């Protein structure tokens, strides 16, 4: 019967040399120094700016991109659709065949 692997505690996980150097550099007995007023203002301004950006709304560049063509639905009689399919084989696509036929008509 298999047993689940035991989850290691924080103390059992080995640290990388970089992490160990960071742990060694921290003096846990040193008192925290209060921020200077300039540093505090800078921190608060950065926090305000970060909150404004993260408050929802649309993302720049999101959404469907505009296209040079407009989607159009047309109902055709079956015999007209057959002729359109023949033209489409020559033109390459149904859209190209319709566009070619419309542009051939004088306005």
MOPAC internal coordinates of N, CA, C and O (Angstrom, degrees):
PM7 1SCF
backbone

  N    0.0000 0     0.00 0     0.00 0    0    0    0
  C    1.4405 1     0.00 0     0.00 0    1    0    0
  C    1.5226 1   109.66 1     0.00 0    2    1    0
  O    1.2310 1   121.03 1   -51.13 1    3    2    1
  N    1.3383 1   115.63 1   128.87 1    3    2    1
  C    1.4579 1   119.78 1  -179.64 1    5    3    2
  C    1.5176 1   109.58 1   -80.90 1    6    5    3
  O    1.2310 1   121.69 1   -35.46 1    7    6    5
  N    1.2927 1   114.36 1   144.54 1    7    6    5
  C    1.4644 1   119.41 1   173.80 1    9    7    6
  C    1.5100 1   108.22 1  -112.87 1   10    9    7
  O    1.2310 1   120.68 1   -25.01 1   11   10    9
  N    1.3151 1   116.30 1   154.99 1   11   10    9
  C    1.4606 1   120.21 1   178.38 1   13   11   10
  C    1.5266 1   109.22 1   -68.55 1   14   13   11
  O    1.2310 1   120.41 1   -37.47 1   15   14   13
  N    1.3308 1   116.83 1   142.53 1   15   14   13
  C    1.4646 1   117.88 1   177.38 1   17   15   14
  C    1.5264 1   109.89 1   -65.22 1   18   17   15
  O    1.2310 1   121.34 1   -38.86 1   19   18   17
  N    1.3183 1   115.04 1   141.14 1   19   18   17
  C    1.4529 1   120.32 1  -178.56 1   21   19   18
  C    1.5161 1   109.91 1   -71.89 1   22   21   19
  O    1.2310 1   120.49 1   -44.38 1   23   22   21
  N    1.3162 1   116.66 1   135.62 1   23   22   21
  C    1.4583 1   121.45 1   178.13 1   25   23   22
  C    1.5192 1   108.24 1   -81.72 1   26   25   23
  O    1.2310 1   121.48 1   -51.82 1   27   26   25
  N    1.3173 1   114.76 1   128.18 1   27   26   25
  C    1.4609 1   119.52 1  -178.51 1   29   27   26
  C    1.5203 1   110.62 1   -74.59 1   30   29   27
  O    1.2310 1   121.00 1   -33.05 1   31   30   29
  N    1.3144 1   115.70 1   146.95 1   31   30   29
  C    1.4623 1   119.45 1   175.21 1   33   31   30
  C    1.5268 1   108.62 1   -80.59 1   34   33   31
  O    1.2310 1   120.42 1    -9.31 1   35   34   33
  N    1.3084 1   116.80 1   170.69 1   35   34   33
  C    1.4635 1   122.06 1  -177.62 1   37   35   34
  C    1.5248 1   110.46 1   -60.60 1   38   37   35
  O    1.2310 1   120.52 1   143.57 1   39   38   37
  N    1.3169 1   116.61 1   -36.43 1   39   38   37
  C    1.4647 1   119.83 1  -178.14 1   41   39   38
  C    1.5244 1   112.34 1   -70.08 1   42   41   39
  O    1.2310 1   119.72 1   155.12 1   43   42   41
  N    1.3364 1   118.14 1   -24.88 1   43   42   41
  C    1.4653 1   121.72 1  -176.34 1   45   43   42
  C    1.5255 1   113.83 1   -86.29 1   46   45   43
  O    1.2310 1   119.70 1   164.50 1   47   46   45
  N    1.3254 1   118.18 1   -15.50 1   47   46   45
  C    1.4582 1   121.17 1  -178.27 1   49   47   46
  C    1.5265 1   108.62 1   -78.58 1   50   49   47
  O    1.2310 1   119.88 1   -56.83 1   51   50   49
  N    1.3457 1   117.83 1   123.17 1   51   50   49
  C    1.4686 1   118.85 1  -179.30 1   53   51   50
  C    1.5372 1   110.89 1   -71.68 1   54   53   51
  O    1.2310 1   120.87 1   -38.07 1   55   54   53
  N    1.3202 1   115.94 1   141.93 1   55   54   53
  C    1.4595 1   121.82 1   179.29 1   57   55   54
  C    1.5251 1   109.59 1   -91.25 1   58   57   55
  O    1.2310 1   121.27 1   -31.11 1   59   58   57
  N    1.3357 1   115.18 1   148.89 1   59   58   57
  C    1.4550 1   119.58 1   173.09 1   61   59   58
  C    1.5171 1   107.97 1   -72.85 1   62   61   59
  O    1.2310 1   119.40 1   -16.45 1   63   62   61
  N    1.3196 1   118.75 1   163.55 1   63   62   61
  C    1.4661 1   119.82 1   178.73 1   65   63   62
  C    1.5368 1   112.24 1   -57.54 1   66   65   63
  O    1.2310 1   120.27 1   142.42 1   67   66   65
  N    1.3258 1   117.09 1   -37.58 1   67   66   65
  C    1.4649 1   120.05 1   179.32 1   69   67   66
  C    1.5325 1   110.66 1   -65.30 1   70   69   67
  O    1.2310 1   121.07 1   135.33 1   71   70   69
  N    1.3466 1   115.56 1   -44.67 1   71   70   69
  C    1.4639 1   119.48 1   179.40 1   73   71   70
  C    1.5290 1   110.80 1   -64.92 1   74   73   71
  O    1.2310 1   120.48 1   141.33 1   75   74   73
  N    1.3284 1   116.69 1   -38.67 1   75   74   73
  C    1.4631 1   120.37 1   179.49 1   77   75   74
  C    1.5254 1   110.82 1   -65.43 1   78   77   75
  O    1.2310 1   120.24 1   140.45 1   79   78   77
  N    1.3474 1   117.16 1   -39.55 1   79   78   77
  C    1.4672 1   120.56 1   177.96 1   81   79   78
  C    1.5259 1   110.39 1   -63.87 1   82   81   79
  O    1.2310 1   120.37 1   142.27 1   83   82   81
  N    1.3272 1   116.90 1   -37.73 1   83   82   81
  C    1.4650 1   120.38 1   177.91 1   85   83   82
  C    1.5194 1   110.23 1   -66.38 1   86   85   83
  O    1.2310 1   120.31 1   136.69 1   87   86   85
  N    1.3411 1   117.02 1   -43.31 1   87   86   85
  C    1.4666 1   120.72 1   178.20 1   89   87   86
  C    1.5243 1   110.79 1   -61.48 1   90   89   87
  O    1.2310 1   120.61 1   138.84 1   91   90   89
  N    1.3218 1   116.44 1   -41.16 1   91   90   89
  C    1.4632 1   120.29 1  -178.58 1   93   91   90
  C    1.5316 1   111.73 1   -68.35 1   94   93   91
  O    1.2310 1   120.16 1   150.39 1   95   94   93
  N    1.3275 1   117.30 1   -29.61 1   95   94   93
  C    1.4660 1   120.82 1  -177.36 1   97   95   94
  C    1.5242 1   112.33 1   -77.94 1   98   97   95
  O    1.2310 1   119.88 1   163.09 1   99   98   97
  N    1.3103 1   117.83 1   -16.91 1   99   98   97
  C    1.4735 1   121.29 1  -178.25 1  101   99   98
  C    1.5156 1   109.03 1   -82.86 1  102  101   99
  O    1.2310 1   120.94 1   -54.66 1  103  102  101
  N    1.3200 1   115.80 1   125.34 1  103  102  101
  C    1.4620 1   121.47 1   175.45 1  105  103  102
  C    1.5244 1   107.08 1   -99.05 1  106  105  103
  O    1.2310 1   120.95 1   -74.58 1  107  106  105
  N    1.3491 1   115.80 1   105.42 1  107  106  105
  C    1.4557 1   119.93 1  -175.63 1  109  107  106
  C    1.5213 1   112.98 1   -71.48 1  110  109  107
  O    1.2310 1   119.70 1   162.56 1  111  110  109
  N    1.3260 1   118.18 1   -17.44 1  111  110  109
  C    1.4638 1   121.42 1  -178.51 1  113  111  110
  C    1.5211 1   112.87 1   -91.63 1  114  113  111
  O    1.2310 1   120.07 1   170.65 1  115  114  113
  N    1.3366 1   117.47 1    -9.35 1  115  114  113
  C    1.4680 1   120.55 1  -177.90 1  117  115  114
  C    1.5337 1   109.24 1   -74.51 1  118  117  115
  O    1.2310 1   120.63 1   -43.59 1  119  118  117
  N    1.3254 1   116.39 1   136.41 1  119  118  117
  C    1.4692 1   118.74 1   178.49 1  121  119  118
  C    1.5295 1   110.62 1   -72.09 1  122  121  119
  O    1.2310 1   120.63 1   -30.20 1  123  122  121
  N    1.3066 1   116.40 1   149.80 1  123  122  121
  C    1.4611 1   120.81 1   178.00 1  125  123  122
  C    1.5153 1   109.74 1   -73.39 1  126  125  123
  O    1.2310 1   120.94 1   -43.57 1  127  126  125
  N    1.3198 1   115.80 1   136.43 1  127  126  125
  C    1.4624 1   120.99 1   179.34 1  129  127  126
  C    1.5244 1   108.70 1   -90.69 1  130  129  127
  O    1.2310 1   119.73 1   -46.17 1  131  130  129
  N    1.3361 1   118.12 1   133.83 1  131  130  129
  C    1.4659 1   119.44 1   177.46 1  133  131  130
  C    1.5305 1   110.11 1   -68.52 1  134  133  131
  O    1.2310 1   120.84 1   -28.86 1  135  134  133
  N    1.3269 1   116.00 1   151.14 1  135  134  133
  C    1.4568 1   120.86 1   178.53 1  137  135  134
  C    1.5208 1   110.51 1   -72.90 1  138  137  135
  O    1.2310 1   121.26 1   -35.59 1  139  138  137
  N    1.3203 1   115.20 1   144.41 1  139  138  137
  C    1.4611 1   118.57 1   174.10 1  141  139  138
  C    1.5283 1   107.99 1   -70.41 1  142  141  139
  O    1.2310 1   120.21 1   -19.91 1  143  142  141
  N    1.3191 1   117.21 1   160.09 1  143  142  141
  C    1.4626 1   120.80 1  -176.62 1  145  143  142
  C    1.5287 1   111.10 1   -62.69 1  146  145  143
  O    1.2310 1   119.95 1   142.15 1  147  146  145
  N    1.3579 1   117.69 1   -37.85 1  147  146  145
  C    1.4640 1   120.26 1   178.44 1  149  147  146
  C    1.5312 1   110.49 1   -64.99 1  150  149  147
  O    1.2310 1   120.96 1   136.19 1  151  150  149
  N    1.3202 1   115.76 1   -43.81 1  151  150  149
  C    1.4610 1   121.26 1  -178.71 1  153  151  150
  C    1.5337 1   110.43 1   -65.94 1  154  153  151
  O    1.2310 1   121.29 1   141.93 1  155  154  153
  N    1.3533 1   115.13 1   -38.07 1  155  154  153
  C    1.4557 1   120.36 1   179.61 1  157  155  154
  C    1.5289 1   110.52 1   -65.42 1  158  157  155
  O    1.2310 1   119.84 1   137.09 1  159  158  157
  N    1.3452 1   117.91 1   -42.91 1  159  158  157
  C    1.4646 1   122.42 1   177.92 1  161  159  158
  C    1.5323 1   110.68 1   -62.71 1  162  161  159
  O    1.2310 1   120.77 1   137.99 1  163  162  161
  N    1.3283 1   116.13 1   -42.01 1  163  162  161
  C    1.4610 1   120.85 1   179.27 1  165  163  162
  C    1.5318 1   110.69 1   -62.85 1  166  165  163
  O    1.2310 1   120.78 1   137.18 1  167  166  165
  N    1.3222 1   116.11 1   -42.82 1  167  166  165
  C    1.4633 1   121.30 1   179.42 1  169  167  166
  C    1.5296 1   110.72 1   -64.45 1  170  169  167
  O    1.2310 1   119.88 1   136.03 1  171  170  169
  N    1.3187 1   117.84 1   -43.97 1  171  170  169
  C    1.4642 1   121.32 1  -179.20 1  173  171  170
  C    1.5283 1   111.20 1   -66.49 1  174  173  171
  O    1.2310 1   119.82 1   141.40 1  175  174  173
  N    1.3290 1   117.95 1   -38.60 1  175  174  173
  C    1.4658 1   120.96 1   178.22 1  177  175  174
  C    1.5304 1   110.59 1   -64.57 1  178  177  175
  O    1.2310 1   120.48 1   138.71 1  179  178  177
  N    1.3145 1   116.68 1   -41.29 1  179  178  177
  C    1.4641 1   120.49 1   178.66 1  181  179  178
  C    1.5309 1   110.44 1   -66.07 1  182  181  179
  O    1.2310 1   120.25 1   141.49 1  183  182  181
  N    1.3230 1   117.13 1   -38.51 1  183  182  181
  C    1.4625 1   120.59 1   179.02 1  185  183  182
  C    1.5298 1   110.52 1   -66.36 1  186  185  183
  O    1.2310 1   120.11 1   138.49 1  187  186  185
  N    1.3346 1   117.39 1   -41.51 1  187  186  185
  C    1.4659 1   121.04 1   178.45 1  189  187  186
  C    1.5309 1   110.25 1   -62.87 1  190  189  187
  O    1.2310 1   120.42 1   136.33 1  191  190  189
  N    1.3272 1   116.79 1   -43.67 1  191  190  189
  C    1.4641 1   120.68 1  -179.76 1  193  191  190
  C    1.5232 1   110.99 1   -63.97 1  194  193  191
  O    1.2310 1   120.11 1   140.80 1  195  194  193
  N    1.3298 1   117.40 1   -39.20 1  195  194  193
  C    1.4606 1   120.88 1   179.97 1  197  195  194
  C    1.5203 1   110.31 1   -67.43 1  198  197  195
  O    1.2310 1   119.66 1   142.48 1  199  198  197
  N    1.3201 1   118.24 1   -37.52 1  199  198  197
  C    1.4594 1   120.84 1   179.86 1  201  199  198
  C    1.5178 1   111.72 1   -67.65 1  202  201  199
  O    1.2310 1   120.18 1   141.68 1  203  202  201
  N    1.3185 1   117.26 1   -38.32 1  203  202  201
  C    1.4608 1   120.37 1  -179.54 1  205  203  202
  C    1.5139 1   109.84 1   -62.93 1  206  205  203
  O    1.2310 1   119.96 1   138.75 1  207  206  205
  N    1.3175 1   117.68 1   -41.25 1  207  206  205
  C    1.4578 1   121.84 1  -178.37 1  209  207  206
  C    1.5283 1   110.54 1   -67.88 1  210  209  207
  O    1.2310 1   119.42 1   147.31 1  211  210  209
  N    1.3216 1   118.71 1   -32.69 1  211  210  209
  C    1.4569 1   121.79 1  -173.14 1  213  211  210
  C    1.5261 1   113.49 1   -93.48 1  214  213  211
  O    1.2310 1   118.70 1  -169.30 1  215  214  213
  N    1.2989 1   120.09 1    10.70 1  215  214  213
  C    1.4550 1   121.08 1  -173.93 1  217  215  214
  C    1.5142 1   114.08 1   -90.76 1  218  217  215
  O    1.2310 1   118.90 1  -149.73 1  219  218  217
  N    1.2938 1   119.70 1    30.27 1  219  218  217
  C    1.4567 1   122.04 1   173.80 1  221  219  218
  C    1.5128 1   113.12 1    86.61 1  222  221  219
  O    1.2310 1   121.54 1    18.57 1  223  222  221
  N    1.3239 1   114.65 1  -161.43 1  223  222  221
  C    1.4517 1   119.59 1  -176.29 1  225  223  222
  C    1.5125 1   110.33 1    88.37 1  226  225  223
  O    1.2310 1   120.94 1    -3.81 1  227  226  225
  N    1.3080 1   115.80 1   176.19 1  227  226  225
  C    1.4598 1   118.94 1  -177.33 1  229  227  226
  C    1.5228 1   110.63 1   -76.68 1  230  229  227
  O    1.2310 1   121.35 1   -31.32 1  231  230  229
  N    1.2907 1   115.02 1   148.68 1  231  230  229
  C    1.4618 1   120.51 1   176.83 1  233  231  230
  C    1.5159 1   108.37 1   -85.41 1  234  233  231
  O    1.2310 1   120.04 1   -36.32 1  235  234  233
  N    1.3179 1   117.52 1   143.68 1  235  234  233
  C    1.4698 1   119.21 1   178.32 1  237  235  234
  C    1.5216 1   110.47 1   -61.84 1  238  237  235
  O    1.2310 1   120.90 1   -46.44 1  239  238  237
  N    1.3278 1   115.89 1   133.56 1  239  238  237
  C    1.4545 1   121.18 1   178.19 1  241  239  238
  C    1.5137 1   114.43 1    83.39 1  242  241  239
  O    1.2310 1   120.01 1  -178.48 1  243  242  241
  N    1.3465 1   117.58 1     1.52 1  243  242  241
  C    1.4618 1   119.24 1  -179.85 1  245  243  242
  C    1.5230 1   110.55 1   -83.15 1  246  245  243
  O    1.2310 1   121.13 1   -14.39 1  247  246  245
  N    1.2957 1   115.45 1   165.61 1  247  246  245
  C    1.4560 1   120.36 1   178.33 1  249  247  246
  C    1.5118 1   111.70 1    97.20 1  250  249  247
  O    1.2310 1   121.65 1    -4.69 1  251  250  249
  N    1.3238 1   114.45 1   175.31 1  251  250  249
  C    1.4601 1   119.56 1  -179.29 1  253  251  250
  C    1.5233 1   110.38 1   -72.86 1  254  253  251
  O    1.2310 1   121.57 1   -39.70 1  255  254  253
  N    1.2897 1   114.60 1   140.30 1  255  254  253
  C    1.4607 1   120.51 1   179.45 1  257  255  254
  C    1.5298 1   109.53 1   -82.08 1  258  257  255
  O    1.2310 1   120.98 1   -34.51 1  259  258  257
  N    1.3120 1   115.73 1   145.49 1  259  258  257
  C    1.4618 1   119.54 1   179.89 1  261  259  258
  C    1.5307 1   109.74 1   -71.66 1  262  261  259
  O    1.2310 1   121.15 1   -28.79 1  263  262  261
  N    1.3137 1   115.40 1   151.21 1  263  262  261
  C    1.4599 1   121.19 1  -179.24 1  265  263  262
  C    1.5208 1   109.10 1  -125.88 1  266  265  263
  O    1.2310 1   120.79 1   -18.74 1  267  266  265
  N    1.3058 1   116.09 1   161.26 1  267  266  265
  C    1.4531 1   121.20 1   179.77 1  269  267  266
  C    1.5249 1   111.64 1   -79.52 1  270  269  267
  O    1.2310 1   120.22 1   170.32 1  271  270  269
  N    1.3380 1   117.18 1    -9.68 1  271  270  269
  C    1.4553 1   121.12 1  -177.30 1  273  271  270
  C    1.5239 1   110.20 1  -113.98 1  274  273  271
  O    1.2310 1   120.68 1   -23.53 1  275  274  273
  N    1.3238 1   116.31 1   156.47 1  275  274  273
  C    1.4572 1   122.86 1   178.80 1  277  275  274
  C    1.5178 1   108.43 1  -116.09 1  278  277  275
  O    1.2310 1   120.60 1   -49.86 1  279  278  277
  N    1.3333 1   116.46 1   130.14 1  279  278  277
  C    1.4608 1   120.61 1   179.35 1  281  279  278
  C    1.5247 1   108.81 1   -73.75 1  282  281  279
  O    1.2310 1   120.26 1   -49.59 1  283  282  281
  N    1.3407 1   117.11 1   130.41 1  283  282  281
  C    1.4556 1   122.89 1  -177.42 1  285  283  282
  C    1.5241 1   108.88 1  -136.71 1  286  285  283
  O    1.2310 1   120.89 1   -42.30 1  287  286  285
  N    1.3242 1   115.91 1   137.70 1  287  286  285
  C    1.4561 1   121.21 1   176.98 1  289  287  286
  C    1.5230 1   108.55 1  -107.45 1  290  289  287
  O    1.2310 1   120.75 1   -48.11 1  291  290  289
  N    1.3308 1   116.18 1   131.89 1  291  290  289
  C    1.4618 1   121.75 1  -178.37 1  293  291  290
  C    1.5224 1   108.03 1  -130.95 1  294  293  291
  O    1.2310 1   120.42 1   -45.58 1  295  294  293
  N    1.3334 1   116.81 1   134.42 1  295  294  293
  C    1.4605 1   121.42 1   175.13 1  297  295  294
  C    1.5226 1   108.54 1   -94.90 1  298  297  295
  O    1.2310 1   120.72 1   -52.96 1  299  298  297
  N    1.3383 1   116.23 1   127.04 1  299  298  297
  C    1.4662 1   121.87 1  -177.55 1  301  299  298
  C    1.5182 1   110.08 1  -123.27 1  302  301  299
  O    1.2310 1   121.04 1   -28.23 1  303  302  301
  N    1.3069 1   115.62 1   151.77 1  303  302  301
  C    1.4626 1   121.41 1   173.23 1  305  303  302
  C    1.5252 1   108.01 1   -69.53 1  306  305  303
  O    1.2310 1   119.87 1   -27.47 1  307  306  305
  N    1.3331 1   117.84 1   152.53 1  307  306  305
  C    1.4640 1   120.31 1  -177.24 1  309  307  306
  C    1.5308 1   113.77 1   -57.32 1  310  309  307
  O    1.2310 1   119.37 1   141.34 1  311  310  309
  N    1.3377 1   118.80 1   -38.66 1  311  310  309
  C    1.4632 1   119.44 1  -179.24 1  313  311  310
  C    1.5325 1   111.00 1   -70.78 1  314  313  311
  O    1.2310 1   120.20 1   145.59 1  315  314  313
  N    1.3287 1   117.22 1   -34.41 1  315  314  313
  C    1.4737 1   120.71 1   177.07 1  317  315  314
  C    1.5230 1   109.82 1   -68.09 1  318  317  315
  O    1.2310 1   120.64 1   141.76 1  319  318  317
  N    1.3438 1   116.37 1   -38.24 1  319  318  317
  C    1.4651 1   120.65 1   177.98 1  321  319  318
  C    1.5298 1   110.07 1   -63.52 1  322  321  319
  O    1.2310 1   120.03 1   142.05 1  323  322  321
  N    1.3081 1   117.54 1   -37.95 1  323  322  321
  C    1.4646 1   121.32 1   177.21 1  325  323  322
  C    1.5143 1   111.77 1   -61.76 1  326  325  323
  O    1.2310 1   120.66 1   136.44 1  327  326  325
  N    1.3461 1   116.34 1   -43.56 1  327  326  325
  C    1.4694 1   120.00 1   177.48 1  329  327  326
  C    1.5324 1   110.55 1   -64.79 1  330  329  327
  O    1.2310 1   120.89 1   141.91 1  331  330  329
  N    1.3500 1   115.91 1   -38.09 1  331  330  329
  C    1.4704 1   119.83 1   179.62 1  333  331  330
  C    1.5239 1   110.52 1   -64.57 1  334  333  331
  O    1.2310 1   119.80 1   141.52 1  335  334  333
  N    1.2924 1   118.00 1   -38.48 1  335  334  333
  C    1.4682 1   121.02 1   178.45 1  337  335  334
  C    1.5250 1   111.24 1   -65.82 1  338  337  335
  O    1.2310 1   120.11 1   144.14 1  339  338  337
  N    1.3226 1   117.39 1   -35.86 1  339  338  337
  C    1.4687 1   120.67 1   175.85 1  341  339  338
  C    1.5242 1   109.94 1   -64.68 1  342  341  339
  O    1.2310 1   120.93 1   135.04 1  343  342  341
  N    1.3438 1   115.83 1   -44.96 1  343  342  341
  C    1.4773 1   119.69 1   176.68 1  345  343  342
  C    1.5257 1   111.11 1   -63.50 1  346  345  343
  O    1.2310 1   120.57 1   145.17 1  347  346  345
  N    1.3426 1   116.52 1   -34.83 1  347  346  345
  C    1.4686 1   120.33 1  -178.81 1  349  347  346
  C    1.5171 1   111.46 1   -65.42 1  350  349  347
  O    1.2310 1   120.10 1   145.43 1  351  350  349
  N    1.3247 1   117.41 1   -34.57 1  351  350  349
  C    1.4641 1   120.06 1   177.84 1  353  351  350
  C    1.5277 1   110.54 1   -64.57 1  354  353  351
  O    1.2310 1   120.55 1   145.27 1  355  354  353
  N    1.3234 1   116.55 1   -34.73 1  355  354  353
  C    1.4657 1   120.74 1   178.66 1  357  355  354
  C    1.5365 1   111.31 1   -76.77 1  358  357  355
  O    1.2310 1   120.91 1   138.37 1  359  358  357
  N    1.3320 1   115.86 1   -41.63 1  359  358  357
  C    1.4710 1   120.30 1  -175.27 1  361  359  358
  C    1.5279 1   112.66 1   -82.96 1  362  361  359
  O    1.2310 1   119.87 1   155.64 1  363  362  361
  N    1.3295 1   117.86 1   -24.36 1  363  362  361
  C    1.4679 1   119.70 1   179.11 1  365  363  362
  C    1.5185 1   113.38 1   112.99 1  366  365  363
  O    1.2310 1   119.42 1   151.54 1  367  366  365
  N    1.3300 1   118.71 1   -28.46 1  367  366  365
  C    1.4579 1   121.25 1   178.30 1  369  367  366
  C    1.5232 1   109.17 1  -159.28 1  370  369  367
  O    1.2310 1   121.12 1   -16.72 1  371  370  369
  N    1.3228 1   115.46 1   163.28 1  371  370  369
  C    1.4635 1   119.49 1   177.79 1  373  371  370
  C    1.5257 1   110.58 1   -61.39 1  374  373  371
  O    1.2310 1   120.44 1   136.67 1  375  374  373
  N    1.3177 1   116.76 1   -43.33 1  375  374  373
  C    1.4690 1   120.67 1  -178.69 1  377  375  374
  C    1.5201 1   111.41 1   -61.77 1  378  377  375
  O    1.2310 1   120.75 1   136.24 1  379  378  377
  N    1.3211 1   116.18 1   -43.76 1  379  378  377
  C    1.4635 1   119.86 1   179.69 1  381  379  378
  C    1.5265 1   110.88 1   -64.78 1  382  381  379
  O    1.2310 1   120.18 1   142.49 1  383  382  381
  N    1.3430 1   117.26 1   -37.51 1  383  382  381
  C    1.4632 1   120.75 1   179.88 1  385  383  382
  C    1.5220 1   110.86 1   -66.73 1  386  385  383
  O    1.2310 1   120.01 1   136.44 1  387  386  385
  N    1.3318 1   117.60 1   -43.56 1  387  386  385
  C    1.4665 1   121.09 1   178.85 1  389  387  386
  C    1.5219 1   110.17 1   -63.80 1  390  389  387
  O    1.2310 1   120.83 1   134.75 1  391  390  389
  N    1.3289 1   116.01 1   -45.25 1  391  390  389
  C    1.4718 1   120.11 1  -178.85 1  393  391  390
  C    1.5375 1   110.33 1   -61.86 1  394  393  391
  O    1.2310 1   120.48 1   138.13 1  395  394  393
  N    1.3209 1   116.68 1   -41.87 1  395  394  393
  C    1.4651 1   121.19 1   179.56 1  397  395  394
  C    1.5267 1   111.10 1   -64.19 1  398  397  395
  O    1.2310 1   120.32 1   138.04 1  399  398  397
  N    1.3504 1   117.00 1   -41.96 1  399  398  397
  C    1.4643 1   121.18 1   179.80 1  401  399  398
  C    1.5237 1   111.27 1   -66.92 1  402  401  399
  O    1.2310 1   119.94 1   139.76 1  403  402  401
  N    1.3063 1   117.71 1   -40.24 1  403  402  401
  C    1.4707 1   120.94 1  -179.36 1  405  403  402
  C    1.5275 1   110.45 1   -68.85 1  406  405  403
  O    1.2310 1   120.46 1   137.65 1  407  406  405
  N    1.3194 1   116.73 1   -42.35 1  407  406  405
  C    1.4689 1   119.51 1  -178.35 1  409  407  406
  C    1.5273 1   111.62 1   -68.58 1  410  409  407
  O    1.2310 1   119.53 1   158.15 1  411  410  409
  N    1.3226 1   118.50 1   -21.85 1  411  410  409
  C    1.4669 1   121.88 1   178.90 1  413  411  410
  C    1.5295 1   111.89 1   -74.65 1  414  413  411
  O    1.2310 1   120.71 1   160.24 1  415  414  413
  N    1.3353 1   116.24 1   -19.76 1  415  414  413
  C    1.4613 1   120.70 1  -178.69 1  417  415  414
  C    1.5279 1   110.17 1   -81.34 1  418  417  415
  O    1.2310 1   119.58 1   -48.75 1  419  418  417
  N    1.3635 1   118.40 1   131.25 1  419  418  417
  C    1.4608 1   119.84 1   176.26 1  421  419  418
  C    1.5369 1   109.43 1   -72.99 1  422  421  419
  O    1.2310 1   121.33 1   -33.36 1  423  422  421
  N    1.3043 1   115.06 1   146.64 1  423  422  421
  C    1.4751 1   119.77 1  -179.15 1  425  423  422
  C    1.5057 1   110.42 1   -99.91 1  426  425  423
  O    1.2310 1   120.10 1   180.00 1  427  426  425

